Amino acid sequence: MAISTAVCNTFKSELMSGQHNFATSGGDTYKLALFTNSASLGATTTDYSTSNEVANSGTYSAGGGSLSGRTLTGGATDTTAYVDFTDLAFTSATITARGCMIYNTTTGTGSSTTDSVCIIDFGGDKTCTSGTFTVQFPANTATTAILRLA
């Protein structure tokens, strides 16, 4: 089993067919779910599943947490469009996670409520014991944002 950082293949085609809306106002709803080192996730992952998701603990429950504070950057003079979210924290939690999945929970034209967007490998198990487990997103720039299209 392995988690491989990737933009999911199905997300790419769904994006081109208008199934994902990252607009800051009125866009789709995205969530982040945490997974153990037993998970097998990568570019070919199509949908969120509870298989090998971390156990419910504190404020973390199956399906993960809703991502907020979305910022979409890009325009006519930009060569890269990119999106950022507010860091996501799960409190009073005991969690060991190897990676996560961002997925779309909005039902739209041709989409389900579990369409995967991207997989992120943390590079090793990250653990929190009776505390706050925080997923911190990188700087919101054209070269470092979590999701970029150039």
N, C-alpha and C positions, 0 to 999 in steps of 0.2 A: 504494500500500500504506500501511496505517496501523495503529497500535495504539491502541485506545481503552479507557480505564479503564472497566470495567463488571462488574457481577455478571452472569454468563451466564444468559440466558433459560431454558435447559434446567435449570440448577441450581435455579432457583426452583420449577419444577414437580416436579423430582426430590426436593427437600427436603420438599415437601408430601406426597409419596408414600412417605416414609421411606427414601429411598435414600442419605442422607448422615448419618453419626453423628460429631459433633464432641466427644463425651464425652471428658473428660480421661483416663479410664481405660477401656480396652476399645473405644475409638472406631475409626473408619476410619483408614487411612493416607493422608496427603496429601503431594504432592510439588510442587516449584516448578521450572519449566523456564524458561530464558532465551531470548529471541528477538531477532533483528536488526531493523533498521529496514525491512527488506523484508517483514516479516511482516504479515499482514492478520488482526488479532485484535480481537474486541470482544464485544458483547452476544450476537451470534448464533453465537459459537464454541461448539461442542458437545462436542468432545473434544480431547485432547492429540494433536499430530501433530509429526513432526520437521521439517516444512516451515518453512524459514527459522529453525530453531533455531540458536543459536550453535554453533560447532565445538567438538569435544572439546578440552579443554586443562586440564592439571594435574588437579585432582580433579573437574573438571566433565566429565560425559559425557552422551550423549543421554538425555533423560528428566529431567535435572536432579538435584536432591537431595531427600532426604526431609526433611519438616518435623517438628521435634520440639518438645518443651516446650509443647505446646498447653495453653492456658488458656481455658476456656469460662465466661463470666460471664452471669448473668441468672437471674431467678427470679420468684416470685409478686409481689414488690413492685417489680421493675425494669420500666421501660417499653421498654428496649432490651436485646437479647441480643447478645453480641459474642464474637468469638474472636480469640486472639492466638497467635503462634508465636514460637519463639526465632529470632533473626537467623540467616541461613544464609550460610556462608562457603565459597568455593571457593578453595583454596590453589594456589600454584605455577601460576597461570593467566594466560593472555593472552586477554582477553575484551572484546568491544565488544557491549553489549546495549542495546536500546531499551526493552525491557519484559519482562514475565514472565507466566506463567500458573500459577495454583494449580489442581491437579486431584486427584481422588480415585483411588487405585489399588486400592481394595478392591472385589472382586466381591461383589455382594449381590443382593437382590431387584430385578430389573429394571435393574441397573446393570452397566456394563462396568468395565474397569480403566483407563479414560482419561477419565472424565467431568470436564469442565471445571467449575470453581467460579467463578473470577474472573480477569479480565485487568487487569494494572497497567501503565500507560504511565509510564515514568520521566521523561517530559517532554523527553527528549533522549538522545543516545547516552551511555552510561556506559562508561568504558574502564578496564581494568586491564592492565598489561604486566608479566609475570613476577612477579606478586604475589598478593595476596588480594582477590578480588572478593566483597564482602559485600552481601547484600540485608538492609537494616535495616528492620524493621517499626516503624510509628508507635506511640506510647504506647497502652497497653491500657486505653482508656476508652470510655465509651458514645458519645463524639463523635469519636474519632480512630482506634479500632481498625481493622485492615485489612478486617474483614468484620463488618458490623453489621446487625441486623434490628430495626427499630423499629415 
